[in-house]
Structure formats: structure tokens, C-alpha cells
Amino acid sequence: MSVPAIVDSHCHLDFEAFEEERDEVIARARRAGVCRMVTISTRISTFPRIRAIAEQYDDVFCSVGIHPHQAGEEAPVSVEELVELAAHPKVVGIGESGFDYYYDSAPRDAQRRSFTTHIRAAQETGLPLIVHARDADEDTAALLEEEYARKPYTGVLHCFSSGRGLAMRALDIGFYISLSGIITFRNAEDIRATVRDVPEERLLVETDAPYLAPVPKRGKRNEPAYVAYTHAALAELRGVSEAEMAAATTRNFFRLFSKVPPPADLDLGKAA
């Protein structure tokens, strides 16, 4: 491949929305140039199903963790349990975990306990932490920094929709910023303004499928193939060609998710 393919760094292939046509969804992603997909865990109770999907497809990998929405209802998981589950060759990240104060589906103290556990599992495994943050910028930044001071680790702010302050503080500790279809939305100019200032070597793209389909698919069920629209919008926003943006975001993905093997014929080029 003279130009790197693109990657969907965050989707939910285990969700019911894909149950009837998962094979077709993955085939469409491949035709769209998506060379790797990471299907993200939201519950430990359903993790075996997520892992089985990753095992079924060579180009699909997964994470292990509990979404903040489920932090109050899933049985508490220990650092040691997460580390053990993460030893599987298809598990390439910890999470998604974090704070969600918009829905407040779980008590905030439960979210904090769960988030701290996930951070410490990332510290122990060396795998990237996948962070969900909504209406919780200060608490998210403070905990990430506090734990980084205790022991360095790496990760990504997934589906970035937060303020500039959280983005810059996360970048300061070596995190990456992942962009979803939100950057194509008309009312997302503040997010686009922040994204213009993120170093190229820290950018990723994702779908968060089946949610947040980008324009021109907005309002439809999202799927990994649609990451191509987000990628094109990001290239336009940054004022570079799609080929240059593909080279950067794909290279960044394999740097962060270093447990994922790249395709044998993929030319990752030189670092920016």
C-alpha cells in the first residue's frame, strides 16, 4: 500500500445494532480502506462476547473495561482481574472508563473508583487507557494528572467533545485525542477550533459506532466504514491531503496501540 489505510480506533461491534449483519459491516469497512478496528468493552459481564468477536476477525481487536454508565451496576473489578484479562493477545487497551456527569447514570464515587482501577491497570499492563469524558473536564484532568504523577501511563481521550483545557492537559501527559463524527456537525466549531491546535502526531480517528454517524450519514446507524468521512473532514480541517492525514493517524494508532500488529504490506512512513 503506497498510502496507509485508515483505522477505526473505537467502535462497538458487539452491540445489538450489528447482530444481524456483523460480517457485512466488517466487509464494508475493509472496502472503505479500514485496516484495523478496535471494538470497545463497556461491561466486564459481556467481555467474553467482545473478545470472541475480536477472535473471529483478523483485523478486529478489543479492549477490556467498564463504561462509567455501568460503574454502579457491574460487579466491581480489581486491577489484578483487568490485568489478567488484558493478557489475551487480542486485548489491546483498557477501558473505556472515565467520568460522565451529563447522564450521571452511576454515582460519581463509583465512577471515580472504577476509573482509578482502570488507570492502574493501564499502568500495570502498559496498554493505553481509553477515556470517556463528558461534562467532567476538571475531574478527568485532575485524576489523569494525579495518577500520572504516581506512575506514568498512556492513553486517549476518545470521541473528543470536551473543552480545550482538558485536551491540552491530556496532551501534556502524552495522551492522544481521538475524533469522531462530531467534528462534522454544524454546531461543533469549538471542538474543531481545539482540534486545529492538536499536534498531528497525537490525532486518531474513530466512529464510536453505532453512535454519532458523521455527515453525510448523520441520523443513520454509524458503522466502521463511515470513519472515512470523519477522516476526510479532519484532513480538510487541518489543511492537508487525505493521504497525508491517513499516514499520520494510522501511524499514530500503531504507535499508541502498539500491541496491534500492522498489516504486513502497510507502509507507515516516517514520523511527523
C-alpha positions in Angstrom: 0.0 0.0 0.0 1.6 3.3 -1.0 -0.7 5.2 1.3 -1.6 3.8 4.7 -5.1 2.6 5.2 -7.2 4.2 8.0 -8.2 2.8 11.3 -11.4 2.8 13.4 -9.8 3.1 16.8 -13.2 2.9 18.7 -16.4 1.1 17.8 -18.9 -1.3 19.5 -19.3 -4.3 17.2 -20.9 -6.4 20.0 -23.9 -4.1 20.2 -27.3 -5.4 19.1 -27.4 -2.9 16.1 -24.8 -5.1 14.4 -26.1 -8.5 15.4 -27.8 -9.4 12.1 -25.1 -8.3 9.7 -21.7 -8.1 11.5 -19.9 -9.9 8.7 -21.3 -7.4 6.1 -20.4 -4.4 8.3 -16.8 -5.5 8.6 -16.6 -6.3 4.9 -17.9 -2.7 4.1 -15.2 -1.3 6.5 -12.5 -3.2 4.6 -13.7 -1.9 1.3 -13.6 1.6 2.7 -9.9 1.2 3.5 -10.2 0.4 7.2 -7.4 -1.9 8.0 -7.9 -2.3 11.8 -10.9 -1.9 14.1 -10.9 -1.9 17.9 -14.2 -3.0 19.5 -14.5 -1.5 22.9 -15.7 -3.1 26.2 -18.4 -1.4 28.2 -19.1 -4.2 30.7 -17.0 -7.0 32.1 -20.1 -9.2 32.2 -20.2 -9.0 28.3 -16.4 -9.1 27.8 -16.3 -12.8 26.7 -18.6 -11.9 23.8 -16.5 -8.9 22.8 -13.3 -11.0 23.0 -15.0 -13.7 20.8 -15.8 -11.1 18.1 -12.2 -10.0 18.1 -11.0 -13.6 17.9 -13.3 -14.2 14.9 -11.8 -11.5 12.6 -8.1 -11.0 12.0 -8.4 -7.2 11.7 -10.5 -6.7 14.8 -9.1 -6.2 18.3 -10.7 -5.2 21.6 -10.3 -3.6 24.9 -11.4 -4.6 28.4 -13.2 -2.4 30.9 -16.4 -0.9 32.3 -18.0 2.3 30.9 -18.8 5.0 33.5 -22.5 4.5 32.8 -22.2 0.9 34.1 -19.8 1.7 37.0 -22.6 1.4 39.6 -24.2 -1.8 38.3 -21.4 -4.0 37.1 -19.7 -6.1 39.8 -16.5 -4.2 40.9 -13.4 -5.4 39.0 -9.9 -5.3 40.5 -6.7 -4.1 38.9 -5.5 -7.7 39.0 -8.6 -9.0 37.2 -8.2 -6.4 34.5 -4.5 -7.2 34.1 -5.3 -10.9 33.7 -8.0 -10.3 31.1 -5.7 -7.9 29.2 -3.1 -10.6 28.8 -5.2 -12.1 25.9 -3.4 -11.4 22.6 -6.5 -9.6 21.1 -6.9 -7.2 24.1 -5.0 -4.0 23.2 -6.4 -1.4 25.5 -8.0 -0.7 29.0 -11.5 0.8 29.1 -13.5 2.6 28.2 -13.6 4.2 31.6 -13.9 7.8 32.9 -16.4 10.3 34.1 -19.8 11.1 32.6 -21.6 13.8 34.5 -24.0 14.6 31.7 -26.1 11.4 32.2 -24.9 10.6 35.7 -26.0 7.0 35.2 -23.7 5.8 38.0 -22.9 7.5 41.3 -19.9 9.7 41.0 -18.0 8.0 43.7 -18.5 4.7 41.9 -17.3 6.3 38.6 -14.1 7.5 40.4 -13.4 4.1 42.0 -13.8 2.4 38.6 -11.8 5.0 36.7 -8.9 4.8 39.2 -8.9 1.0 38.9 -8.7 1.2 35.1 -5.9 3.8 35.2 -3.9 1.5 37.5 -4.5 -1.5 35.2 -3.2 0.6 32.3 -0.1 1.5 34.4 0.5 -2.2 35.1 0.0 -3.5 31.6 1.4 -0.7 29.6 -1.7 -0.7 27.4 -3.4 2.6 26.5 -6.2 3.8 28.7 -9.4 4.6 26.7 -11.0 7.6 28.4 -14.7 8.7 28.2 -15.2 12.2 29.5 -18.5 14.1 29.3 -19.2 17.3 31.3 -16.4 16.3 33.7 -13.3 18.1 32.3 -11.8 19.2 35.6 -12.2 16.0 37.4 -11.0 14.0 34.4 -7.9 16.1 34.0 -7.1 16.1 37.7 -7.3 12.4 38.2 -5.3 11.7 35.0 -2.6 14.0 36.2 -2.6 12.7 39.8 -2.2 9.1 38.6 0.4 10.0 36.0 2.5 11.6 38.8 2.2 8.3 40.7 3.2 6.2 37.7 3.4 7.3 34.0 1.0 5.7 31.5 -0.5 6.5 28.2 -4.0 6.7 26.7 -6.5 8.5 24.5 -9.4 10.9 25.0 -11.9 9.0 22.9 -14.7 10.8 20.9 -13.3 14.2 21.9 -16.1 16.6 22.7 -14.6 18.4 25.7 -13.0 21.8 26.3 -9.6 23.0 25.2 -8.3 22.8 28.8 -8.8 19.1 29.1 -7.3 18.5 25.7 -4.1 20.4 26.5 -3.7 18.9 29.9 -4.1 15.4 28.5 -1.6 16.2 25.7 0.8 17.4 28.4 1.0 13.9 29.9 1.4 12.2 26.5 -2.2 11.4 25.6 -3.8 11.2 22.2 -7.0 12.8 21.0 -9.5 10.8 19.0 -12.0 12.4 16.7 -15.4 11.1 15.9 -18.2 12.2 13.5 -18.9 15.1 15.9 -16.3 17.1 14.1 -18.5 17.1 11.0 -21.5 18.5 12.9 -22.5 22.1 12.3 -22.6 23.1 15.9 -19.1 21.7 16.7 -17.0 24.8 15.8 -15.5 25.0 19.4 -14.3 21.4 19.1 -12.9 22.0 15.6 -11.0 25.0 16.9 -9.3 22.9 19.5 -8.6 20.1 17.0 -6.7 22.6 14.8 -4.2 23.0 17.6 -3.6 19.4 18.5 -0.2 18.2 17.3 -0.5 16.0 14.2 1.3 13.1 15.9 -1.4 12.9 18.6 -4.5 12.6 16.4 -6.6 9.5 15.9 -10.0 8.9 14.2 -12.9 6.7 15.3 -16.6 6.1 14.8 -17.9 5.2 18.2 -20.3 3.1 16.1 -23.2 2.6 16.2 -23.5 6.2 17.5 -22.6 9.6 16.1 -22.6 8.9 12.3 -20.8 11.7 10.5 -22.2 14.0 7.9 -23.4 12.9 5.3 -24.7 9.8 7.2 -25.9 11.7 10.3 -29.1 10.3 11.7 -28.3 6.8 10.4 -26.7 3.9 12.3 -23.0 4.5 12.3 -20.5 1.8 11.3 -16.7 1.4 10.9 -16.8 2.2 7.2 -18.0 5.7 8.0 -14.7 6.6 9.7 -13.6 7.5 6.2 -16.0 10.6 6.3 -14.6 11.7 9.6 -11.0 11.2 8.3 -11.8 13.3 5.2 -13.3 16.1 7.4 -10.2 16.0 9.7 -7.9 16.3 6.7 -9.8 19.3 5.4 -9.9 20.9 8.8 -6.1 20.5 9.2 -5.5 21.7 5.6 -3.7 18.6 4.4 -4.4 15.9 1.9 -6.3 12.8 2.9 -3.2 10.8 2.1 -1.1 12.8 4.5 -3.8 12.6 7.2 -4.1 8.8 6.7 -0.4 8.4 7.0 -0.4 10.4 10.3 -3.5 8.9 12.0 -2.7 5.4 11.1 0.9 5.8 12.2 -0.3 7.3 15.5 -2.7 4.4 16.0 0.0 1.8 15.8 2.3 3.8 18.0 -0.3 4.1 20.8 -1.9 0.7 20.3 1.5 -1.0 20.0 0.1 -4.5 20.7 -1.8 -4.4 17.4 0.2 -5.8 14.5 0.1 -3.7 11.4 -0.7 -5.3 8.0 2.5 -6.8 6.5 2.2 -4.6 3.4 1.4 -1.3 5.2 3.9 1.5 4.8 3.7 3.6 7.9 6.3 6.1 6.6 8.2 8.4 8.8 7.1 10.2 12.0 5.8 13.7 11.5 
